[in-house]
Amino acid sequence: MNELIIRLSDAERAECADLADATGRSPEELALDAVRALLRAERDRVGAEALRLAQRHAPLLKRLGA
């Protein structure tokens, strides 16, 4: 597994620690969940945009043999 270091302000670190404590998770688990949620959302957004463009340009793509 790879490691990623992020820098947080004192206020962000305190807020993260408070949320972790309130939810029974570690700050690292919170950060990992946030990264995974962002990656999933971006994957879905990019996929939806690719589908929209493919549909919009379907006649051209068909002529090009793509």
Secondary structure, DSSP 8 states (H G I E B T S, - for coil): ---------HHHHHHHHHHHHHHT--HHHHHHHHHHHHHHHHHHHHHHHHHHHHHHTHHHHHHHT-
